[in-house]
């Protein structure tokens, strides 16, 4: 969870909705096909946005995918049919199916996927484990999924990226909310002051 949040800035609901088939390799490039979230009148996993990732994250996610395959096989006491494996959730809920036929039925919905609150809980555990101290305040840094989204947007604005690039990176449908990152960066105010002077 933490690596996906830090590297992609995606929402918890997008992360917990991932299936094994959403991990895509095209020659020597790696991608996650994220289900879109917060889209009006859209069903669960109806549309997707592909996001390029680094090989290090790819390797970790492949290990997670293998652990999920083994977990479902062990729980069911049977091999999972190859055509069902890609449909398994990348982050499964604690409860699982009782049989392969039950599994096929449940894979259509989000029942076997971890709830989005599990991302927040995981980030609290990471926060307590790594105990990062803020250079600015001297206090422990609060880690939560939203922080990673804001950091990604803010860093892109600092690099001089426009609203369209920020909106695309944060998987926004339009630039309505991306402008906040551009307008709130002190470096941009400095640039405007220099330009006006």
CORSUL-V435297 format. One record per pair of residues at least 12 apart in sequence whose ideal C-beta (glycine too) atoms are under 7 Angstrom apart, sorted by the first residue. I is the first residue (numbers start at 1). J is the second residue. If there is no record, write none. Layout:
{{I,J} {I,J}}
This chain:
{{1,15} {1,119} {1,122} {1,123} {2,122} {2,123} {2,126} {3,57} {3,60} {5,145} {5,148} {6,148} {7,53} {7,54} {7,57} {8,32} {8,51} {9,148} {9,149} {9,152} {9,169} {9,170} {10,34} {10,171} {11,37} {11,145} {12,116} {12,119} {12,120} {12,145} {13,37} {13,116} {14,34} {14,35} {14,37} {15,91} {15,119} {16,91} {16,113} {16,114} {16,115} {16,116} {16,118} {16,119} {17,35} {17,44} {17,45} {17,110} {17,113} {18,90} {18,91} {19,86} {19,87} {19,88} {19,89} {19,90} {20,65} {20,68} {20,85} {20,86} {20,88} {20,90} {21,86} {21,87} {22,90} {23,61} {23,65} {24,50} {29,52} {30,53} {30,55} {30,58} {31,50} {31,51} {31,52} {31,53} {32,51} {32,53} {33,48} {33,50} {34,48} {34,49} {34,51} {34,171} {35,48} {36,48} {36,49} {36,171} {39,173} {44,110} {49,171} {64,90} {65,90} {68,88} {68,90} {68,92} {69,85} {69,88} {71,92} {72,88} {72,96} {75,96} {76,97} {76,99} {76,100} {76,103} {78,100} {81,100} {84,103} {84,104} {84,107} {87,107} {89,112} {89,113} {91,113} {91,114} {92,112} {92,113} {92,114} {93,112} {93,113} {93,114} {93,115} {96,112} {97,112} {119,145} {120,144} {120,145} {123,143} {123,144} {123,145} {126,143} {127,142} {127,143} {149,170} {152,169} {152,170} {153,166} {153,170} {153,181} {154,181} {154,185} {156,169} {156,181} {157,181} {157,182} {157,185} {157,188} {158,185} {158,187} {163,175} {163,178} {163,179} {163,182} {166,178} {166,181}}
